[in-house]
């Protein structure tokens, strides 16, 4: 088995486990904030927080993705001096853009609080979150560096530790009676704590103190040119991810914003499987493409297209069937109005899991411009549909719009990837997969209706029962190759 396959499987396994635990921690954080704040205060906090995150693409400039790609490339040639030049370039540019963005937010805070957020408290929240803007940039540089060096345990653990710390800090501040500002201060402090904790690993992993910068200006120019189309992609990506909340803030009550910021992250948390694979694909595809290992790229893509839909659907089906439990029971009955939107978003997650892998693959082989075009078209569709459906249908319209954008991104990115490496889209394989896939969802619903046990017990039984039928149908319809699975399981054990 090639070393690339072993590295990929090991990296995916580590990232998957860490992403799963990070998702559980993030879900626990959302549950705590939803119950502690209530829909309106939750809506106010996430309206301001989403506003800040949305405009952070001006700070990002596509540099984090460029850093991952070029560190992986320089590492393959043991050019650690260029790695240091890349890190210094990205950090310097992001400090400048963070300062500009923070100044604009500070000056505009009072105006936005009265005319957009329609709550005076929003001004103070926005000003405090400027601290988050500065500390988060160093967090992102560290995480991107670990990812580019393919130190996946360090890279993937940062999100898990971050979510756990935010939850812990929020609980502490709430116990001190700080209300909505408990969440604000938790996010302000978390990145600083993480930077201090991970700094020794960061300095040691890339020899940052001992090595000298090499070819600084050529490296800076290369990163800047590569990041420009990624920057445009980031804009479009932010539009798809956050424009729903921004439109809801303007057109609908803050209570509805609060409900949507329970159901949207609850659905997007389940992207952890796709993003776990995608985080490996970017540096690994970059290295393989630079080495002209096209055959290995094609084989890897074939395996991803074959098994990713199977595993993602197995994850989503019980959540879809028991969506009332995951929303009403965990967050509270006041959030139950978001259940239809939650189910629509889960369908979007299925398609976007594959689209995320596709887009990282395209960036890795040096085609960020293609990714940009895909995101821009999807973002344009998102904006148009949001303006049509959100004023009338609220969060359900927002969810349907997100689904449409994710579906379009999936179709366009799949076409682009297969063309880039002269491969074929496995339409026939995916159509055959629809039969066991639909059977899994239907059988899960039937078990839920018939059992009548406690929801947790029903979920466990449904997962095993429906999962067994699902695996059998996958085998009977030729979707599942047992020998192939055993082969890669042996690699994983090694």
Number of C-alpha atoms within 10 A of each C-alpha: 8 8 8 15 16 16 16 18 19 18 21 24 17 20 26 20 17 24 26 19 19 23 22 18 21 22 21 17 20 21 19 17 24 24 15 17 19 19 24 17 19 25 26 25 25 24 25 24 17 20 18 19 16 20 16 20 20 17 23 23 24 24 29 25 27 27 24 26 28 26 28 26 24 18 18 14 9 12 15 20 20 23 30 22 20 30 24 17 20 23 17 11 16 22 18 12 17 23 14 13 19 22 13 12 18 16 12 14 19 20 14 18 19 14 11 14 21 16 14 15 18 23 21 15 21 24 18 17 21 20 18 22 22 22 21 20 21 19 22 19 22 25 23 23 27 24 25 29 22 22 15 23 16 20 24 23 18 24 21 19 17 20 22 19 21 24 24 15 20 26 19 14 18 18 11 10 11 14 15 21 18 23 24 25 20 20 26 21 17 23 25 17 14 20 18 10 12 16 13 10 13 18 13 11 13 20 15 18 9 10 14 15 18 16 13 18 12 13 19 19 13 14 22 20 13 23 23 18 21 27 25 22 25 25 24 24 21 19 22 23 18 18 22 27 28 20 19 25 24 16 15 18 15 25 20 22 29 27 26 29 25 25 28 25 17 23 23 19 17 22 26 22 21 26 22 25 24 23 26 24 28 26 27 25 26 23 22 18 17 15 11 11 12 15 11 16 18 16 10 17 19 15 11 15 18 18 14 18 20 20 13 20 20 19 17 19 25 23 23 24 22 19 20 21 18 20 23 16 14 17 25 16 11 15 25 19 18 24 22 17 21 30 24 22 27 26 22 24 26 26 23 24 25 28 24 23 27 29 27 26 27 24 25 27 23 17 19 26 19 20 26 23 18 22 28 21 15 24 26 15 17 26 18 11 18 25 17 14 17 21 16 13 14 21 29 22 21 28 29 25 27 30 23 20 25 27 21 21 27 25 15 20 26 22 15 20 23 16 12 12 14 11 13 13 16 13 9 8 14 16 10 14 20 14 14 21 21 14 15 26 21 15 21 26 18 14 18 19 12 9 13 10 12 8 16 11 12 19 20 12 17 23 21 12 15 24 20 13 15 23 17 15 19 20 14 11 13 13 19 18 12 10 9 10 12 11 11 15 12 9 16 16 9 8
